[in-house]
Amino acid sequence: MFTGFDQELIDFFWALKLNNNRPWFNAHKQTYVEKIYEPMKALTRDVCALMEQKYKLSSVGKCSRIYRDARRPQPNGPYRDCLWFVLAEQEHWSAAPTFYAEVSGAGLTYGFGSYLCTPAYMKNVRARMEANPAEIEGLIRAFARDKLYQVDGESYKRPKGSVSPQIDPWYNRKTIGFSAFEPWSEKTMGKQLPAYLTKRFGVLLPLYRWMWACLPPEA
């Protein structure tokens, strides 16, 4: 069960930015394991269970590791200065809409998106927008009422077309995701964080399900 993060998480990540090397990390590995990695795994399990209980979202929680890929050059050091989890609804989750949360020295980032937005997926998104503009406009209006979430992703340099002024900024994206950032506070560090994240993910759930319906069968 998740019991909360504390100041040591913040201190660790900020110090890692300045000391991204193996000797420093090995000297502070116990702090990483006890104050960050184990609590993050507990948070992942709790949010996964709450999402299924409250929204019937059946998923597998996957928590990242702090180690960067040693097979590739790492000019910024061998360690990530953040940790994240995803709620994967299928084995090949990177191409599908996926809820996530990330912790760093600055605070908490969360939302959903697709790590790999394939052209076929985004083509289906545009086709569904064209087929039922009123449906996606309603979701956009609901999304806009939340003052924390923002739309992420790269837009096409040459727009794909136009549906309506409200839809077009979403329609002409090459990739798309939705995220919110909150600095550390009692709300984002305390033991109530699993329930809070579940509630915040719930704000995006209608949009999440809409995007899932656009996923190509082969993804």
C-alpha positions as CSV (number, residue, x, y, z in Angstrom):
1,M,0.0,0.0,0.0
2,F,1.2,3.5,-0.9
3,T,2.0,5.6,2.2
4,G,3.3,8.7,0.5
5,F,6.5,10.3,-0.8
6,D,8.7,12.6,1.2
7,Q,11.3,15.3,0.8
8,E,14.0,12.8,0.2
9,L,12.5,12.1,-3.3
10,I,12.8,15.8,-4.2
11,D,16.3,16.1,-2.8
12,F,17.4,12.9,-4.6
13,F,16.2,13.9,-8.1
14,W,17.6,17.4,-7.9
15,A,21.0,16.1,-6.6
16,L,21.0,13.5,-9.4
17,K,20.8,16.2,-12.0
18,L,24.1,17.5,-10.7
19,N,25.7,14.2,-10.0
20,N,24.5,11.8,-12.8
21,N,27.3,9.2,-12.4
22,R,27.6,5.7,-11.0
23,P,29.7,6.5,-7.9
24,W,27.1,9.1,-6.7
25,F,24.2,6.9,-7.5
26,N,25.7,3.8,-5.8
27,A,26.3,5.9,-2.7
28,H,22.6,6.9,-2.7
29,K,21.0,3.8,-4.1
30,Q,19.3,2.8,-0.9
31,T,17.5,6.1,-0.8
32,Y,16.4,5.6,-4.4
33,V,15.1,2.1,-3.6
34,E,13.4,2.8,-0.3
35,K,12.1,6.4,-0.9
36,I,11.3,6.3,-4.6
37,Y,11.3,3.0,-6.4
38,E,9.4,0.9,-3.8
39,P,6.8,3.6,-3.1
40,M,6.3,4.1,-6.9
41,K,5.6,0.4,-7.3
42,A,3.1,0.6,-4.5
43,L,1.5,3.7,-6.1
44,T,1.2,1.8,-9.4
45,R,-0.5,-1.1,-7.8
46,D,-3.0,1.0,-5.9
47,V,-3.9,3.2,-8.9
48,C,-4.3,0.2,-11.1
49,A,-6.7,-1.4,-8.5
50,L,-8.7,1.8,-8.0
51,M,-9.1,2.3,-11.8
52,E,-10.5,-1.2,-12.1
53,Q,-12.7,-0.8,-9.1
54,K,-14.1,2.7,-10.0
55,Y,-14.1,2.7,-13.8
56,K,-13.8,-1.0,-14.7
57,L,-10.5,-0.3,-16.5
58,S,-8.6,-3.5,-16.5
59,S,-4.9,-2.9,-16.9
60,V,-1.5,-4.0,-15.9
61,G,0.6,-1.4,-14.1
62,K,4.2,-1.1,-15.3
63,C,6.7,0.9,-13.4
64,S,9.9,2.3,-15.1
65,R,13.4,1.9,-13.9
66,I,15.8,4.8,-13.4
67,Y,18.5,3.3,-15.6
68,R,18.8,4.6,-19.1
69,D,19.5,2.2,-22.0
70,A,23.2,1.2,-21.6
71,R,23.3,0.1,-25.2
72,R,23.2,3.7,-26.4
73,P,25.4,6.7,-25.7
74,Q,24.1,8.7,-22.8
75,P,25.7,12.2,-22.8
76,N,23.5,13.3,-19.9
77,G,24.5,10.4,-17.7
78,P,23.3,6.8,-17.1
79,Y,20.2,7.6,-15.0
80,R,16.9,9.2,-15.7
81,D,16.0,12.2,-13.4
82,C,12.4,10.9,-13.2
83,L,10.4,7.8,-12.7
84,W,7.0,6.9,-14.3
85,F,4.3,4.2,-14.4
86,V,1.8,3.3,-17.1
87,L,-1.5,1.5,-17.0
88,A,-1.2,-0.9,-19.9
89,E,-4.4,-2.4,-21.3
90,Q,-2.6,-4.6,-23.8
91,E,0.8,-6.2,-24.2
92,H,2.1,-3.7,-26.9
93,W,0.9,-0.7,-25.0
94,S,3.3,1.9,-26.5
95,A,1.1,2.3,-29.6
96,A,-2.2,2.6,-27.7
97,P,-3.7,5.3,-25.5
98,T,-2.2,4.8,-22.1
99,F,-2.6,6.5,-18.7
100,Y,0.7,7.4,-17.0
101,A,2.1,9.4,-14.1
102,E,5.7,10.6,-13.7
103,V,7.5,11.9,-10.6
104,S,10.6,14.2,-10.7
105,G,12.3,16.8,-8.5
106,A,9.8,19.5,-9.8
107,G,6.6,17.6,-9.2
108,L,4.0,15.2,-10.6
109,T,3.0,14.9,-14.3
110,Y,0.1,12.7,-15.4
111,G,-2.4,12.1,-18.2
112,F,-2.6,9.8,-21.1
113,G,-1.1,9.5,-24.6
114,S,0.5,7.1,-27.0
115,Y,4.2,6.7,-26.9
116,L,4.1,5.8,-30.6
117,C,1.2,7.6,-32.4
118,T,1.2,5.7,-35.7
119,P,0.0,7.4,-38.9
120,A,-2.8,4.8,-39.2
121,Y,-4.0,5.6,-35.7
122,M,-4.0,9.3,-36.3
123,K,-5.8,8.8,-39.7
124,N,-8.5,7.0,-37.8
125,V,-8.7,9.8,-35.3
126,R,-9.3,12.3,-38.1
127,A,-11.8,10.1,-39.8
128,R,-13.9,9.8,-36.6
129,M,-13.7,13.6,-36.1
130,E,-15.0,14.0,-39.6
131,A,-17.8,11.4,-39.2
132,N,-19.2,12.9,-36.0
133,P,-18.0,16.5,-35.3
134,A,-20.6,17.0,-32.6
135,E,-19.2,14.1,-30.6
136,I,-15.6,15.3,-30.4
137,E,-16.7,18.9,-29.9
138,G,-18.5,17.8,-26.8
139,L,-15.4,16.1,-25.5
140,I,-13.3,19.1,-26.3
141,R,-15.6,21.4,-24.4
142,A,-15.5,19.0,-21.4
143,F,-11.7,18.9,-21.6
144,A,-11.5,22.7,-21.7
145,R,-13.4,23.0,-18.5
146,D,-10.5,21.4,-16.6
147,K,-8.0,24.1,-16.0
148,L,-5.0,21.7,-15.4
149,Y,-4.9,19.5,-18.4
150,Q,-3.3,20.6,-21.7
151,V,-3.0,19.1,-25.2
152,D,0.4,17.8,-26.1
153,G,1.9,16.6,-29.4
154,E,3.4,17.8,-32.6
155,S,1.2,19.5,-35.3
156,Y,1.6,18.9,-39.0
157,K,3.6,21.6,-40.7
158,R,1.0,21.4,-43.5
159,P,-2.5,21.0,-42.1
160,K,-4.4,17.9,-43.1
161,G,-7.7,19.8,-43.5
162,S,-10.4,21.6,-41.6
163,V,-13.5,20.3,-39.7
164,S,-14.4,23.3,-37.5
165,P,-12.5,26.0,-35.6
166,Q,-12.9,24.1,-32.4
167,I,-11.7,20.7,-33.8
168,D,-9.0,21.8,-36.1
169,P,-6.2,22.3,-33.5
170,W,-6.7,18.6,-32.5
171,Y,-7.4,17.4,-36.1
172,N,-4.1,18.7,-37.4
173,R,-1.9,17.0,-34.9
174,K,0.7,14.4,-35.9
175,T,0.8,13.1,-32.4
176,I,-1.5,13.8,-29.5
177,G,-1.6,13.4,-25.8
178,F,-3.1,15.1,-22.7
179,S,-1.2,16.0,-19.6
180,A,-1.2,18.0,-16.4
181,F,1.6,19.1,-14.1
182,E,1.4,19.8,-10.4
183,P,4.2,20.9,-8.2
184,W,4.8,18.9,-5.0
185,S,2.3,19.5,-2.2
186,E,0.6,17.5,0.5
187,K,-2.0,16.6,-2.1
188,T,0.5,15.1,-4.6
189,M,2.9,13.6,-2.0
190,G,0.6,12.2,0.6
191,K,-1.1,8.8,1.1
192,Q,-4.2,10.1,-0.7
193,L,-2.3,10.3,-4.0
194,P,-3.7,7.0,-5.5
195,A,-7.3,8.2,-5.0
196,Y,-6.4,11.7,-6.3
197,L,-4.8,10.3,-9.5
198,T,-7.7,8.0,-10.0
199,K,-10.1,10.9,-9.8
200,R,-7.9,13.0,-12.2
201,F,-7.7,10.2,-14.7
202,G,-11.4,9.9,-14.5
203,V,-11.7,13.4,-16.0
204,L,-10.0,12.1,-19.1
205,L,-11.8,8.8,-19.3
206,P,-14.5,9.7,-21.9
207,L,-11.8,11.1,-24.2
208,Y,-9.5,8.1,-23.4
209,R,-12.2,5.7,-24.5
210,W,-12.9,7.8,-27.6
211,M,-9.3,7.6,-28.6
212,W,-9.1,3.8,-27.9
213,A,-12.0,3.3,-30.4
214,C,-9.7,4.8,-33.1
215,L,-6.9,2.3,-32.5
216,P,-6.1,0.2,-35.6
217,P,-6.8,-3.5,-35.1
218,E,-3.1,-4.4,-35.7
219,A,-1.8,-2.0,-33.1
